[in-house]
Amino acid sequence: MDFTVVDGLVARAARELGRRADRLIADVELLLRRDLPELWENPDIMASENVAEHVFTVLSGLERGITPERIEAPPEEVRRVRLFARHGTPISTMLRAFRLGESVVLDRLLAVLPRLTDDAELISAASRRLVTTATAYIDRTSEQGVVAFQEERDRRLRRRLSMVSEASVRIGTTLDIDRTTQELADFATGHAGYAGYDGPTGHAGRDGQAGHAGDPERTGRPRHPDPFADLVTVDLLDATPRGPDTPAHAPLALRRCAQRWASAADPAAATIEPRQPHVFPDGSPPARALATGGPSRHHDPTDGSHSTLVVPLHARGATLGVAQFSRHRNPEPYDDEDLLLAQEIAARAAVAVDNARRYTHARATALTLQRSLLQQQIPRQSAVEVACRYLPTEAETGVGGDWYDVIPLSGARVALVVGDVVGHGIHAAATMGRLRTAVRTLADIDLPPDELLTHLDDVVIRLAAEAASPDPRADPGPPTGTEPPGVIGATCLYAVYDPVSRRCTLARAGHVPPALVIRGGTAEQLDLPPGPPLGLGGSPFEAVEAVLPEGSLLALCTDGLLEAHDHDLDTGLTLLCEALARPADSLEATCDTVLESLLPTRPDDDVALLLARTRALGASQVATWDVATDPAAVAGARADVARQLTEWGLEELDFTAELVVSELVTNAIRYGRPPIRLRLIHDGTLLCEVSDDSNTTPHQRRARVYDEGGRGLFLVAQLAEHWGTRHARHGKTVWAELSNSAA
């Protein structure tokens, strides 16, 4: 059969049907809407015009006799297929749409042929030509669609994996809550970095932007060419505790922790001020997300955006807040895959925020614990003028175990202490508190510095043993410090200064040596035997004694002040000495000078600094007598005390002081060994001291009614503000402190 005649009949049938194309297109659309309603969910993707394009393309190709392989699908078809892929429409739905449309058009063409000719053979040949052409067109169009669909799916999958991977790197770089939330907002709006971060108070400028950090219009840094959102806001639940009087249905209070526009040219009006508490209206998408814990995708033209994703921030079973991603410049609305991507990004951000919140809480707890254990107000000391500083590290490891202490001792003396517990966190802070308490207890019995460190070494060994053998019934939980349980390392420097003799006795256990500045001279490092760190046991500690001129400046510190990334310990000691030698108006100013010189940036480790300027008690404040071992010497001692009190203008203490001195001298004569010495120190209060060469410690005892003795120390304890005994290398001293109120 002549194929020209067949092609002519096919062309006539196409031309005839083309005259009623509107009806044909309507029938195809009706069938598609009935059987495949999901195709028509988004009018921006699928409309009547798309059906007409395919119908006219097929009829035009048949009418002009174009071979099947040369009939091209409409140019917009590939873009439409990609849009379907973005919105999650299955490829099978589109393929079925092609087949349904083909069946309608083909049935109408076959119905036209008998009206154009009664030649059965010609009709059969034309029918075969129509089926072949229509099938070939649908096959080629479907193949192109499948390729475009898969390419778009692969592209979106790669983009999704890339964004999720990049989010894991970009979000949560620190353990700062505000910075973490801002990193989420910066990332989703395409900002490349976080340069210029200026802390929680600098997150949002007056225009609603998050400062200038990462803004390419202001910093020149690159921005992602295809930002996920034009505006991102992050609101976290307020940490304010909900008391018993708070209604159960009370709305959840939040704080706007981060907000970022993709471009500085975007609208800058902020409906919610940064860092201010607020609540979302009942029924609003954020309120529903917080109540239900589910994300949502919606359109709200009242807020200036045409598409918004609302995603709650969940981590470890708790809801932390809500993030909102909005588009107003990007014409493509968010789809289900975008919502899934936002959930994955928000999930990673939520874990980072939760880590930051847990760290912040743990660090605040440790810092509060440590500050509560440190000496908040140092009482005025006659022996020294003191100034001190404690700076916690800003590193992610948290607060450490550095401490300082100033402990008044008998005889107007003072103990100066600086120590450092290895590690960070609550474990280190708690260990520091136990060691500080132990030092104070040992100082109360007036142990020499080297003996005190020996006993403190035993304490650390016992603490380590306790930590290594916890109660099996208790849940130890995760360690709170950087050191594992059972490992306790600590260093300590202990110094005792006597303002009467101006002697300073020092010993150290693995601690950095102190620095000394003689008034009007240069600073130098005191040469002390290093001693092993606490907790090793077995090695002795050595004490060094030095006579310090009045006005000498003694500096005790931890290694966090001296060691830095740009210099070692020896260099740090040199810098410390240089800073101490600079003239200053006060000791507090000297502290500031030291910190500014050695810590130009935030410290890498905790820092404790204790400065002490020595004073001296001269002959006008101290009186000393040698006492014979004869009981008759007690009367002479009382007379000496009475004359001295008159000279000092303390006649109101005469009776009390004479009685106390009588009892102390009597006990020394009766139970002690010569030589016996009586000393009075006038230093705000009156200190009465009696020394002898015996190591026997006197004790109070309860005297019976008819006993002639046994009441001496009881009377001393009743009349004195404080009393006690201290031991020296040879002998002991019993002392009592009297104040005017004791008279």
Secondary structure as UniProt FT lines:
FT   HELIX           3..18
FT   TURN            19..20
FT   HELIX           21..35
FT   HELIX           37..40
FT   TURN            43..45
FT   HELIX           48..63
FT   TURN            64..65
FT   HELIX           68..70
FT   HELIX           76..86
FT   TURN            87..88
FT   HELIX           91..116
FT   HELIX           120..170
FT   HELIX           177..188
FT   TURN            189..190
FT   TURN            195..196
FT   HELIX           200..202
FT   TURN            206..207
FT   TURN            211..214
FT   HELIX           216..219
FT   STRAND          231..237
FT   TURN            244..245
FT   TURN            248..249
FT   STRAND          254..261
FT   TURN            264..265
FT   TURN            274..275
FT   STRAND          277..278
FT   TURN            282..283
FT   HELIX           285..292
FT   STRAND          296..298
FT   HELIX           301..303
FT   STRAND          307..315
FT   TURN            316..317
FT   STRAND          318..327
FT   HELIX           336..373
FT   STRAND          384..391
FT   TURN            396..397
FT   STRAND          400..408
FT   HELIX           410..412
FT   STRAND          414..424
FT   HELIX           426..444
FT   TURN            445..446
FT   HELIX           449..468
FT   TURN            472..473
FT   TURN            485..486
FT   STRAND          490..498
FT   TURN            499..502
FT   STRAND          503..510
FT   STRAND          515..517
FT   TURN            519..520
FT   STRAND          523..525
FT   STRAND          543..547
FT   TURN            550..551
FT   STRAND          553..557
FT   HELIX           559..562
FT   TURN            565..566
FT   HELIX           569..581
FT   HELIX           587..598
FT   STRAND          607..614
FT   TURN            619..621
FT   STRAND          622..627
FT   TURN            631..632
FT   HELIX           633..648
FT   HELIX           651..653
FT   HELIX           654..671
FT   STRAND          676..682
FT   STRAND          686..692
FT   TURN            705..706
FT   HELIX           712..719
FT   STRAND          722..727
FT   STRAND          732..738
FT   HELIX           740..742
//
